[in-house]
Amino acid sequence: MNNDSSSKIATRLRDWIAQAAPGSRLPSTRSLVAEFQASPVTVQKALQALTAQGLIESRPGVGTFVRAVRTARPSDYGWQTAALRSPLAPLPSASTTMRDVANDAIAFHSGYPDRELLPERLVRAALTRAARGEAALSRPPAAGLPELQSWFAHELGASTPAGTTPPNPSDVVVLPGSQSGLSSIFSALAGRGQPLLMESPTYWGAILAAAQAGVRVVPVPTGPDGPDPTELARAFDETGARLFYAQPNYANPTGAQWAAGRGEEVLQVVRDKGAFLVEDDWAHDFGITTNPVPVASRDDSGHVVYLRSLTKSVSPAIRIAAVIARGPARERILADRAAESMYVSGLLQAAALDVVTQPGWQTHLRSLRHQLQSRRDLLVASMREHAPQAHIEHVPKGGLNLWARVPDGTDLERLARDCESDGVIIAAGREWFPAEPAGAFIRLNYSGSNPGAFPQGARVIGRALERANP
């Protein structure tokens, strides 16, 4: 008998069940075989389908019965409120950038590059080799595989000018992604209740990490050329802060790269105040028309805590990053990491090292630069043609994102809903501000899937803006 026969039997039994009282016993399998002139296998398939639908239940050795309908009782978790008390600091909600959306949506919201921009062949081969090697079965050192520490130190050292001491591999602590690194840095170097200076706007994950660490965020306005050194110095003086978090190269969300000389100016302020610069170099591999030069390359006195991630450029499945810090700061960060996770998967470390040391890695990065440029230019042109109300002040020289200001007074929640109803997902700019937003902004990721749909996505945004601002 085929599946159609079992479906017919299931339909007949479903009608019978609808008239039966809960707990009623169904006829035996032998009786059903005789009644429907079907094989035992076909009858069993019908009964399995009804069981999967929750209509019947089998009691071994007893029989099959109509399942009683159970009314779901609302769960009461009020006791947890009393047990947990109020949080020390309110935590921001999950970012829009982490949302999963339908495959046919035009997704401008994501924080990750599309799969076709990843070195897939290198990653798959690296994972295969790592699974066959010693790293698959051994515990790595707490600070990371020595070979991977050396790679991170050498990469930063390659941009260190003459007269500045490059970092040593022992200055490197390997991390399970840069997000955990931010949490450790803020906890270990600032501490709960202490002030932390932060560019505004800035990476939403840094705002979240600061809230989790319980530090007090003090926003420092920043623009396409970076923060004003005078304003930064004043913020240090007024707050007594000893930590400044910034993204000098291809900042998320704005795509800004600090102007030439700005890094030296900021570094001098940090030195004068006896403070730290936490440099987040998340987009190091995403240069388009410029190359990133880390501020950390010009510091050898331990004022810069340098964070370098491979997660977005290698693969989101290989969450590997590193922090390079010198002196007691490095020891405090390592101690915090040990308390949090003890060590990072040696398998993932080995795979990441394999990828970035293959000759094909540099070939991939050269190709990636061209792909990002074509995507960026297409989105900029599409927005300027179809959504002129979204003002693009700055075309990024690298990174993954376009930052656009929309008319003041725009209801960003409504704008996002209207766009989504037409199949376009955008990220409202509020979540990138550690305090009140400086205006109404949206962030658009040009490294997502299906760049051919960028013009259509821009048209949807343009129409939504016209409705929101008639």
Residue, then its C-alpha position, 0 to 999 in steps of 0.5 A: m500500500n502507498n502513502d495515499s492509503s495511509s493518508k486515507i486511513a488517517t483521515r477516517l481515524r481523525d474523524w472518529i477521534a473527533q467524536a470520541a471522548p478523551g481516553s477512548r481506546l482505538p481498535s487494535t491494529r489487527s482490527l484496523v487491518a481487517e476494516f481497511q483491507a490494508s497491510p499492517v505497515t500502512v496502518q502503522k504509518a497512519l497511526q504514527a502520523l496521528t501520534a505526531q499530530g498529538l491526537i493519539e498516544s500509545r501505551p505499550g502493552v495496553g493499546t492506543f488511546v485518544r489523547a486528552v486535550r491539555t490546556a497549557r497553563p501559563s508559566d509563573y516565573g515571578w519567583q525569579t524576580a525576587a531571587l535575581r533582584s534588579p540588574l546592576a545595569p539595564l542591558p540593551s536588547a538584542s541588536t537588529t543586526m542579529r535578526d534572521v530573516a526570510n531568504d527572499a528579503i533584501a537584507f541591509h541590516s546584517g553585521y556579517p558579510d555574505r557567504e560568497l565574500l568568505p574564503e570558503r575553500l580555504v576554510r573547509a580545507a583548514l577545518t579538515r586538516a585541523a580535525r586530523g591534527e593534534a589540536a582536535l584532541s589537546r588543550p591549548p595554552a590559556a593565552g593561545l597557540p604559540e604559532l597563532q600568537s606569533w602571527f598576530a604579533h607579526e602582523l601588527g609588527a609589520s606596520t610598526p615604524a622604525g624606533t618603535t618596539p614591535p609587540n612580542p608573541s607573549d603580548v598576545v591573548v587569543l580570544p573566542g571572538s572580539q565581543s568577549g575581548l571587549s567584556s574582559i577589557f572593560s571589566a579588567l581595566a575599567g571596573r564596575g561603576q568606573p567611567l569609560l569614554m566611548e566614541s559616539p556613534t559606535y559599535w552596539g556590541a561595545i555598548l552592550a559589553a560596557a553595560q554587562a561590565g557595569v561601567r559608566v559610559v561617557p560618549v565622545p562625539t566623533g565624525p568622519d575624521g575621528p574625535d576632536p582631541t581637545e574634546l577627548a582631553r576635556a572628557f578625560d579631565e571631567t570624568g577621571a576616566r582611564l579608558f577610551y574605546a574607539q575604532p580608528n579604521y572603518a568604524n561600525p556604523t559610520g565607516a569612518q577612518w580617522a584623518a592622517g595624524r589623528g591617531e598620533e593626536v589621540l595617542q598623545v592625549v592618552r599618554d598625557k592622561g596616563a590612560f588607555l586607548v582600546e583600539d577595535d580593529w574589527a575591519h582590518d581586512f576590509g579596506i577598499t580604497t585605503n589600507p588600515v594602519p593601527v594606532a597600536s603600531r605607533d605605541d610601545s609603552g602599553h597605552v594602546v590595547y589592540l583588538r584584532s578579529l578574524t571572525k568576519s573575514v574568515s568565517p562567522a563559524i571560526r570565532i577567533a580574535a586576539v588582544i595585544a596588550r603589554g604589562p600588567a594590563r595584559e595579565r589582568i585581561l588574561a586573568d579575566r579570560a581564564a575566569e570566563s572560559m579558561y582557553v579557546s578551542g585549539l581546533l578553531q585556532a588551528a583552522a584560523l591560523d591555517v587560513v591566514t597563512q595560506p598563499g590563497w589568503q592574500t589572493h582572497l583579500r585582493s579579490l574581496r577589496h574589489q567586490l566590496q568596492s563594487r557593492r559599496d558604489l552600487l548601493v551609494a548610487s542606488m540610494r542617491e537616485h532612489a532615496p535622496q532623502a537619506h543623506i550620505e555624508h561620507v562614502p566609507k573607504g573600507g568596512l561593510n556599512l553605509w551610514a545615512r541620515v534621514p530627515d529629523g523627526t522621522d519615526l525610525e520604527r515606522l520606517a523600518r516596519d514600512c520597509e519590512s512590509d515591502g521585503v526590505i530589512i534595515a537597521a535604525g541607527r539608535e542602537w549605535f549611540p551610547a546616549e541620545p542619538a545626534g539625529a535620525f540615521i539608518r545603517l545599511n550593510y553593502s556586503g549582504s547577499n544579492p547585490g543585484a537587488f540593491p536598486q530595488g531596496a533603495r526604491v523601497i526605502g525612498r518610498a517609505l521615507e516619502r510616506a514618513n516625510p510628506 
